[in-house]
């Protein structure tokens, strides 16, 4: 399987090692722009032979399984290419697809129409509305009761 990782933070030091361990016979595509950061992390060097350094476009257009571990405002820059990739079959998006719900819903629907399996977490701290809400509520006695919508899909 061709596996790609977008992201130089947890994508590089969290997802990449996990993927190398879980798929020991497969290459993991990582963005060339993170190569210097990789060489600075001694604990990652054991995975050097399993990594293939590529451009972001090459990763998107060549992998079957993609991990997206970049901020939502950057996900937005690549989401159309990801949706239109002829090779991607499965995606894990670590953060929201975009900073607002309507855009996220639109992209999720497009991904589903393409038959791509999607797993995404929705971390509030990366949304513009949560930061505004947090600032507004800083000195108030208001309590928020969250209702979470979750959908489980077949991932195999």
C-alpha positions in Angstrom: 0.0 0.0 0.0 1.2 3.5 -0.7 0.8 5.7 2.4 1.2 9.4 2.6 1.6 11.8 5.5 1.0 15.6 5.2 2.3 17.4 8.3 5.6 18.1 9.9 4.5 18.2 13.5 2.6 15.2 14.9 2.4 13.9 11.3 6.2 13.5 11.3 6.9 12.3 14.8 3.6 10.6 15.6 1.8 9.3 12.5 4.9 8.5 10.4 6.5 6.1 13.0 3.1 4.5 13.7 2.6 3.8 10.0 6.1 2.5 9.6 5.6 0.1 12.4 2.1 -1.0 11.3 3.0 -1.3 7.7 6.7 -2.5 7.9 6.8 -3.7 4.3 5.5 -0.4 2.8 7.0 2.9 2.0 5.6 6.0 3.8 5.6 9.2 1.6 6.5 12.3 3.6 6.8 15.9 2.3 10.4 16.9 1.3 9.9 20.2 3.2 10.1 18.3 6.5 13.4 16.4 5.7 15.5 18.8 7.8 13.2 18.5 10.8 13.4 14.7 10.4 17.2 14.7 10.5 17.1 16.7 13.7 15.1 14.0 15.5 17.4 11.2 16.4 14.6 8.8 17.4 13.1 9.0 13.9 16.2 7.8 12.1 15.3 4.1 12.5 12.5 4.8 9.9 14.8 6.4 7.3 14.8 3.4 4.9 11.1 3.2 4.9 10.5 6.9 4.1 10.2 8.2 0.6 10.5 12.0 0.3 8.1 13.6 -2.1 6.4 16.9 -2.9 2.9 17.4 -1.5 1.4 17.0 -5.0 3.3 13.7 -5.5 2.0 12.4 -2.2 -1.6 13.4 -3.0 -1.4 11.9 -6.5 0.4 8.7 -5.6 -0.8 7.4 -2.3 -3.8 5.2 -1.5 -4.0 6.0 2.2 -3.4 9.6 3.3 -3.0 11.1 6.8 -3.6 14.8 6.9 -2.1 16.3 10.0 -2.0 20.0 9.2 -4.1 23.0 10.5 -7.6 23.4 8.9 -6.6 26.6 7.1 -3.9 24.5 5.3 -6.2 21.5 4.7 -8.5 23.9 2.7 -5.5 24.6 0.3 -5.3 20.9 -0.6 -8.8 19.5 -0.1 -9.8 19.8 -3.8 -6.6 18.0 -5.0 -7.2 15.3 -2.4 -10.9 14.9 -3.5 -9.8 14.7 -7.1 -7.0 12.3 -6.6 -7.5 9.1 -8.5 -5.4 7.0 -6.1 -6.6 8.0 -2.6 -9.0 5.4 -1.1 -8.7 6.2 2.6 -8.1 9.4 4.5 -7.5 10.3 8.2 -7.9 14.0 8.8 -6.5 14.8 12.2 -8.2 18.2 12.5 -11.3 19.8 11.0 -11.4 19.9 7.3 -12.0 23.6 7.4 -12.6 26.3 10.0 -16.3 26.4 9.5 -19.0 23.8 9.6 -20.6 24.5 6.2 -17.3 24.1 4.3 -16.5 21.0 6.2 -19.9 19.5 5.5 -19.5 20.3 1.7 -16.1 18.6 1.5 -17.2 15.6 3.5 -20.1 15.1 1.1 -17.8 15.4 -1.9 -15.4 12.9 -0.3 -18.2 10.4 0.3 -19.5 10.8 -3.3 -16.0 9.8 -4.5 -16.2 6.6 -2.4 -13.2 7.6 -0.2 -13.3 6.3 3.3 -12.9 9.2 5.8 -12.0 9.4 9.4 -11.8 12.9 10.9 -11.7 14.3 14.3 -13.2 17.7 15.0 -11.0 19.5 17.5 -12.7 22.7 18.5 -9.5 24.5 19.4 -8.7 24.8 15.7 -11.8 26.6 14.7 -12.3 30.3 14.6 -15.7 30.2 16.3 -14.4 28.3 19.3 -11.6 30.9 19.9 -14.2 33.7 19.8 -16.5 31.8 22.1 -13.7 31.0 24.5 -12.7 34.7 24.7 -16.4 35.8 25.2 -16.9 33.3 28.0 -13.6 33.9 29.8 -15.2 35.9 32.7 -18.8 34.6 32.6 -20.7 32.0 34.6 -22.2 30.4 31.5 -22.1 26.7 31.3 -22.2 24.9 27.9 -23.7 21.4 27.5 -22.3 19.9 24.2 -24.2 17.5 22.0 -21.8 15.7 19.7 -22.9 14.1 16.4 -20.9 11.1 15.5 -21.1 8.7 12.6 -19.3 5.4 12.5 -18.5 4.0 9.1 -17.0 0.8 7.8 -13.3 1.4 7.7 -12.0 -1.9 6.4 
